[in-house]
Amino acid sequence: MLPKLNGVTLPHRKNTAKMPAVKMTPPRLVTIPMNMHIGAPAVPCVKPGDEVKVGQLIAEAGGFVSAPVHASVSGKVKSVAPMLASTGTEIMAITIESDGEMAISEDCVAPDITDYDSFIAAVRASGAVGLGGAGFPTAVKLDVKDTSRIEQIIINGAECEPYITSDTRTMIDDANLIAEGIELLKKWLNAKQVIIGIEKNKPEAIKAMSTLCDDTVSVKVLPSIYPQGGEKVLIYNCTGKIVPEGKLPIDVGVIVLNCTTLAFIASYVKTGIPLVNKLMTVDGSAVAEPKNVIVPIGTSMADVFDFCGGFKEEPHKAFYGGPMMGIAVPDLSAPILKNTNAIIALNKADSVLPEPTPCIRCGKCVKACPLKLMPVDFARALSVKDVEMLEKRKVNLCMECGCCSYVCPARRPLVENNKLAKAELRKYQAAKKEENK
């Protein structure tokens, strides 16, 4: 038996788990950012005034680690201009005024896949990125060249954050697509073992995925402990393998794919329609009618919340993703991105944090950390700019899951400290590298 990893037990609040996704009425406008993935932003290939159709290429991949972008509605390009992202930086975006027809582009034809290279090319052309929230370009993850390196492919259905149920609905409602996706992985990546990891609090999803099991496909029922869906945590709990610092999953023979990403790839191979819609959960204490919704990428949060009945009370905070690792937005004009798996709006009572007080040295943050790190040491080292200590204590291993902040009785901003500490260490390492040139 594997040694147990740490973590925290969270309230699940899976209010929409039994709600199949409904398709949203197309909005009047969509604003599609070029930075919806890790890596280089996409490069626009349309201009204001151009007529576009659903699925038409509007921005090309900006490099190897990048992904193309496609129109999510048919209509006219209104602008190609910078917008303010939730991170506070300006990014390029394409705004399209919908004609309401949702006409599909003639370019949307099923790809011709004959070998490994053409499969990777198809995944790249689809615009696929990690749809569970990470946003890493999927073609890059699958482009391992030597498929004999792949020992296991893990399908991530853990979905461990509160509220979010979009992956759960994919596993229940689109099990056939996941099955087809697994066959693609077997055929073109020579997948020898496929493991579907699901937390035990999703019995319907476990039942649906269990029908796919055979000699090479299995379901791993996991404890409902956050952050079970974290890549390194999931790999360890499914295979017993540890991904070393600075290494990738493929370095230990593993690829991890989100279940909704895999379902999308299967759909694209059949239809040729690229990533233009996003299945996502809309929930939170301020939302009138929580739902799972299929939304055109680029739709504003405001339009999506309106589709879900608006607010039953004033929203005090809204964010992409779950309450543990989600990203707060300054206003509801923020668009739905490729990797948006949920938008949450909370009332004031649920979103105002207590003022932090001095650390009482209780060690709860150390006990909760799934990677056995020491947030209290990071905070102390950061306060005196001791970057060598940050390096020694392995701050770069922090996945910013928020377990430390969640359990801290003093309500210290430990995740924020860890992010700042990693930035400080990066500056130090860059300067050191420059000196050694």
LINJOGI-V520389 format. One record per run of one state. SS is the DSSP state (2 for helix, 1 for strand, 0 for the rest). FROM is the first residue (numbers start at 1). TO is the last residue. Records with the same first field share a line. If there is no record, write none. Layout:
SS->FROM-TO, FROM-TO
This chain:
0->1-7, 9-21, 24-28, 34-37, 39-42, 45-50, 53-53, 55-56, 61-68, 71-74, 85-89, 99-103, 105-115, 127-128, 130-135, 143-146, 150-151, 157-165, 174-174, 190-193, 200-202, 211-216, 223-225, 227-230, 240-248, 253-253, 272-276, 284-286, 288-290, 297-299, 308-310, 312-316, 321-326, 329-334, 336-341, 347-347, 352-363, 369-374, 384-386, 393-394, 398-402, 408-413, 436-437
1->8-8, 22-23, 29-33, 38-38, 43-44, 51-52, 54-54, 57-60, 69-70, 75-84, 90-98, 104-104, 129-129, 136-137, 152-156, 194-199, 217-222, 226-226, 254-258, 277-283, 287-287, 291-296, 300-300, 311-311, 317-320, 327-328, 335-335, 342-346
2->116-126, 138-142, 147-149, 166-173, 175-189, 203-210, 231-239, 249-252, 259-271, 301-307, 348-351, 364-368, 375-383, 387-392, 395-397, 403-407, 414-435
